[in-house]
Amino acid sequence: MEIVQEGIDDVLMTLYPALLTTGAASEGTRGGILEILGVTLHLTNPLARVSRSQDRGKPFSALGELLWYLHGSDKLEFIEPYIGRYRDDAENGVIHGAYGPRFHAMRGDINQIGNIIKLLTDNPNSKRAVIQLFDAADITRRFKEIPCTTTIQFFVREGRLHLSVTMRSNDAYLGLPHDVFCFTMLQEMMARRLGCELGEYYHYVGSMHVYDASVASMREYFDEGWQRTSVMPEMPKGDPFATVKKLIAVEQKIRQGEEVVAAKEFSDPYWADVMRLIQVYWATRLRKTTDMAKLEALRAEFDNDFFLNFLLRRRRMRQRAVVPIKGEKPDVAEKAG
């Protein structure tokens, strides 16, 4: 099965009905699934990486997961506030299959991101720009969680950086939107670092599936109807990887309750807006302690309406009640196969 569309919502509106109508019943790690083998997704515009739906349009947990990758951490304590489901996969407070250490210190000391930057700087036409996330050791015993992603391959062609991601397994409802967000963000960061234009995104999946527990929610997403495609602003010119250490440091200040003014921390409005989304998340993470005054203050700070819209949506949802809201889904992601 192949789906070629501009953005994530276009893909999901094609993929979800296919899974519901032609997916084969099988058993997954956490129960029954509907499954299609051998699925190819092709996003022609990786900037259309965030769903506009009420159901899947939640960038907060995806941003938390991206920062976790960039930090190089495998610790549950970093990611659990964003994605509580990871606590089920932790072993002594560590996620065995965490991507961060594999990006930055595979087998102890191999910085795969750094190696890709050097390789494509020296030889832009190379076909060897492959990051390996799945390791042969991952199936030597029964770990609670191992990478769903096997490889990530970068191609520079005619001045554009394309990305090809191969997955052994992908949860179409909980995992796929996160994966597309994180990997296309990494693609754009790499494009900026190499001085390339952003190319297209290819996503190959061995087992594309949805768990029985998510089928009703998937139907609700589809019933909500197609949303007009919206794209994130482009990243600023320069080297985004030089900003990573600051992003992590400021995120730590926010989670510890320190007062942060994003415009003072980041000179570029793009990264300031990204960090304001993190501030929105921490101000609203717990319904009963939602800081509405903080949201109002942040509203005036946002530079770009694309990012501001998620604050407005979050505020509306929190204003409805201080108890769980019927139909509202938590920010979670599924990484197990």
Residue, then its C-alpha position, 0 to 999 in steps of 0.5 A: m500500500e502506498i499513500v502520497q499526500e502533502g501532509i500528515d492529515d491527508v495521509l491519516m485520512t487515507l490510511y485510517p479507513a484502509l486499516l479499518t476496512t482491510g486491516a487483518a486481525s492479529e495480535g500485538t504486544r499489547g493486545g489485538i490489532l488490525e494490521i496492514l503489511g508493507v505500507t509506504l507513506h510519502l509526504t511531499n511537504p514535511l512542514a505539514r507535520v502537525s495535524r489540525s484535528q482536535d484529536r491528533g493536533k497536539p504538538f506538545s508531547a511530540l515536542g517533548e519527545l523530540l527534545w528527549y531525542l536531542h538531549g540524548s537521554d534514555k531516562l524515564e524522568f525526562i519523557e514521562p511528564y510528556i508521555g506517561r505511557y513510557r512508564d510501562d516500558a521502563e526498566n529501572g528508570v531507563i528506556h532500553g529502546a530510547y533513540g537519544p543515546r542511539f543518535h548520539a552515542m551508539r554502542g557507547d561512542i558513535n555520534q551518528i548525527g555528527n557522522i552524517i553531517k560530516l559525510l554529507t558535507d564532504n560528499p553530498n551525493s553519498k548513499r551511505a548517510v544512514i543512521q541505525l536505530f535498531d541494533a542486533a542486540d535488541i532481540t538477544r533477550r525480551f526487553k520491554e521496549i525496543p526501537c520501532t524505527t530501524t534506519i533513517q537515511f538522508f539524501v541530498r539531491e539537487g540541493r534538497l535534503h530528502l529523508s527516508v525512514t524505515m520502521r519494523s512496526n508502527d502504531a498508526y494512531l498513537g505513534l505515527p503522528h509523533d514519528v512524522f513530527c520528530f523525524t521531519m523536524l530532524q530532517e529540517m534541522m539537518a537541511r539547515r545545518l547542511g545549507c540545503e532546501l527541505g526535500e520530501y519525506y518517505h516513511y516505510v513500515g513493515s507492520m502498520h497497525v492500530y490496537d483494538a483499544s484505539v479503533a473507536s478513537m480512530r473512527e472519531y478522528f475520521d468522523e471529525g472530517w478533513q482539515r485544511t492543510s497547515v504548515m509550520p513556519e520554516m526554521p531560521k537559517g543557520d545551524p539548529f544543532a547549535t541551539v539544542k543545548k539551550l533548548i534543553a536548558v530552558e526546558q529544564k528551567i520551565r519544568q522546574g517552575e522557573e520564570v522564563v521569558a522566551a524572547k530573552e533566551f532566544s534571539d530568533p522568534y521561531w525558537a522562542d515560539v517553540m519554547r513558548l509551546i513548552q511553557v503552555y504545556w507545563a502551565t496546563r499539564l494538570r487540569k486542576t492546576t492550569d495557570m490561566a493567567k500564565l496562558e494569557a501572558l504567553r498569548a501576547e508573546f507569541d510571534n507566529d499564529f501557527f504556534l499561537n493557535f495551539l495555545l488558544r485550543r489548549r486554553r479553550m479545552r481547559q476553560r470547559a472544566v477542571v475535570p476530564i473532558k469527554g472526548e478529549k484525548p491525553d497527549v500520549a504516544e505508542k512506541a511499541g510494536 
